[in-house]
Amino acid sequence: MTGLSRRALTLGLPLGALATGTLPLTGPASHAAAASPAVIPPRAQIRVGRFTVTALADGYADMPYSYFPGRTPEQVEQAARAQFVARPGGVRFLFNQYLVEDGERRILIDAGPAGSLGQTGMLPQALASLGLRPDQIDAVIVTHMHQDHIGGLVAGGRNSFPNAEIYIDRRDVAHWTDPAKRSGAPDYLQASFRLSAEVVRLYPRLQAIDGERQITRGISIVDLTGHTPGHIGVRIEDAGQSLVMVSDMVFPVVHPLATDVNFLMEQDHAAAQAMRARFFPRAVEQGALIAATHMAFPGLGRIVSDRGSLRWQPADWAFQA
């Protein structure tokens, strides 16, 4: 592997542990930039038993400091400055996707916004850097149907992963394809409703799944309802090692220090807060290795207790034997 990628390493936990992550995307990631040979999409690999998990980035967007209900914009900006990550546009969100391979199947977790939001659209190039085409992906697990997780499925109005099985929680499919909910939704959610309708139309073999279940041996669904009605995580475990991709359970700057801070697009603030209040202490207790969509690339880390407060600890992943 070259550039920003790293040779595979093993980060293991006892079975049943949970997981999420962080580090900055280097270089711009607009569609124009993605086409430039000077831009190398970052990637990072770890081993979880027989699985190779590759973190890929579709790009980034800066979320205004006013997008975090539960704190004032001034408080969020102050927290960002204290962490040396304050930007003029707000809190920088990465869009991390995870490719899971076991020698038999290639499973992608989420598909990124694909240019529908911020400076994005790098996922196809990131896959190409691995020598892969979208038609070589066997399955895509969608953690929820917000535009930044499904845009890459239907970029350009077409089926981007023609040979892939698509797995989405049934509750999210029902919510995001409900005309009544769409008509009453605020403007900032309309793109998610529009793209969800496209996903259903372009993927007639879409599997609307119910609750926690196994997708294939060693890959299972974790119920993380709150951020959306069918928000899920993905647990990867084999040979006594474990990683949990928690999607939008954790956001940069505000989490995991506080559980009572939400994000503008969350459907049920109370449920999202309750889920974090349950999840964060359990992750600390288990030393859980986590992968998170919006933490700094590659989104791998742990939630740790530090003098009575919770903080995000980026995983020591690079150049490990």
SULMONOR-V14612 format. One line per field, one symbol per residue. phi: phi as a letter, one per 40 degrees, with the letter a starting at -180 (. if undefined). psi: psi as a letter, one per 30 degrees, with the letter a starting at -180 (. if undefined). burial: + if it has 24 or more other C-alpha atoms within 12 Angstrom, else -. A space follows every 50 residues. Layout:
phi = ???
psi = ???
burial = ???
This chain:
phi = .bgccbccbbbbaddgcbaaaaiccbgcbcdccccccccbccaabbbbfc cbbbcbbciaaccdcccbdhacdccccccccccgbcbdchccbcbcbbcb bbgbbbbbbgbgcfgcagcbhcddccccccgbbdccccabcccabcdcbb dccbdggbccbcbccbbacdccdcccbcdcccccccdcbcccccccccdc ccbccdbcbbgcaccadgbbcbcbdidbdbcbbbcbaafgbaabcbfccb bcgcbcdbbcbbbdcccbcccccccccccdccccccgccbbbdbccdcgb abcbcbfgbcacbdccbcfcc
psi = klbflllklkjlllkflllllklkkkllhleeeffkffkjkklkklkjbf kkjkklkfalkkkkfggikflleeeeeeeeefghgklefbkkkliklkkk kgfeljkkjlglfhffkailgfeeeeeefggklefgkflkkjflhlefff effgkggljfifgkkkkkkeeeeeefgjeeeefglleffeeeeeeeeeee efifgkjjljaklkeljfjlkkjhkeelfhkllkkkkkhglkkkjgcgfk kleflgekfgkakegkejeeeeeeeeeeeeeeeeefhkkkkkeflkkggk alklkjhflklkjkkifkhk.
burial = ---+++-++++++-+++++++++++--++++--+----++++++++++++ +++++++++++++++-+++------++-++----++---+++++++++++ ++--+++++++++++++++++++++++-++---+-+++++++++++++++ +++++---+++++++++++++++++++-----------++++++++++++ -++--++++++---++-+++++++++++++++++++++--++++++++++ +++++++++++++++++-+-+++-+++-+++-++-+++++++++++++++ ++++-----++++++-+----
